[in-house]
Amino acid sequence: MRTFVSAVMVVATLIAAMAVARAEPGTLDGDYNIMAPEPGTKAPPARKHPRGSSGLVTPIPLPPPLHYVPPAVPTVAPPTLTVPPSVYVPQTGMSLPNLGPGRSETSQDRAARCANQAGVYGSNLTGNRNAYIGSCINQ
């Protein structure tokens, strides 16, 4: 019995919603006008406006500016890079090249570069890791 009552309530709600939607013609069609006609004039007849255009509409390009002169672009020479010298490892007797970019670096940058190089080259080329990092930082 409950499902029958629920179904009747749903149908009644739908019928009421359709009646309200039909009670205000024109509001859903897009031709609703809130302007009242001026006194002494006849109201214009309601007309439907087609949506979309009848053909292809291409944009017209804008004319170039008349007074704009772009500023000259200065040429900048890149800084010269000096590659740090290779690090000599006394434990292995090898000279390992630096992997750094060759720009000025702080002591923290140098320590990070040397620790990275020690990991890249491995213990068979650097010998004692701490000794290699110390000699690389102090070069």
N, C-alpha and C positions, 0 to 999 in steps of 0.2 A: 504494500500500500504506500509505503514511503517513497519508493522509486517512482510510482505513478504521480504522486503529488509533486515530486521534484521535477519530473518531466513536464508537467503542466505549468509549473512556475517558470521554467526555462522558455517554453513556447510563448507564454504570456509576456515575458520580458522582451523577447525578440519582436513580437507584434507591436508592443508599445514603442520600442526603439525605432522601428520602421515608420510608425505613425508620426513620431516627432521629427524624423528626418524629412518626411514628405510635407510637414506642416509649414516649413519655411522654404518655398521654392526659390531657386536662384542663388542661395547662399553657397551651395556646393558646386555650382556650375562656373563660378568666377565672374559673373556679370552683375553682381550685387553692387549697387551704387549708393553711397551714403550721402551724396549731395542732393539737396532738394532743388528743384528748378526755381528760377527766379520768378517773382510774381509777374503775371501778364504774359508769360511764355508757355508754350505747350511743352509737355514732357517729351523728350526724344524717344523714338520707338526703341525697344530693346532689340539688340542685334547680337548675333554670335560672331565672335572673332575667331578666325582659324588659328590654330597653334602651329608654330614652326614657320619656316620660310618656304616660298614656292621654288626657290632655286638655290644655287651655290652662292654664298656671300663670301667674297674674299676681302681680307683687310687691306686698307690702303697704307703703304709705308709712310712713315713720318719723314718730313723733310730734314736735312741735316741742320745742325745749329749754325747760325750765321756769324756769330762772334767768338766762338770757342777756338782757342789755339792750345793744343795739348802741350804741357811742359816737356822740355828736352829731358831725355833719360840719361843720367850720368853713367859713364862706364866706370866700373870699380874693378881694380886689379885684385885678384885673390892673394892672400898672404902667402909668402913662401914658407914651405914646410921644411924644417930641418929634422931629419931622422936621427934619433939618438943612436949612439954607437952600440955595437954588439956587446953582450955581456959575456965576459970570460968566466968559465966555471973551472976552478982549480981541481976539484975532485975528479972530473971527467976529462979535463984538458981540452974541452971544446969551447968554441965561441958561438953563442946562440944569438941570432938577430932579435932586436926588439920588435914587438908587434904593435907598438904605439903609433898614433897618428902623426906625431912629430910636431905638435903644437906645444905651447907653453902649458905646463901642468903644475898643479899644487902637489904638496907632498902626499896628500891623501890620494890624489889621482895616480901618482907614481906608484904608491903602495898597492892600489887596486890593480894597476896594469901588471906589476911584477907578480902578484899572487895569481893573476889570470894566466900569465905566461908560464909560471911554474906548473899550473894544472894542465896547460896545453902541451908542454914539452914532456911532462911525465918525469918520474923519478929516475928512469934509466939515463936520461940526458942531463938532468939537473943535479943529480947526486943528492946531497942533503938539502931538503926543501927550504929549511930556515936559512941556511947559509946562502943559497941562491937568491932568495928574496932579499936578504940583507945586502948582498953585493949589488943587486940590481937597483935597490933604492938608493944606495950610496954612490952610484957611479957619477 
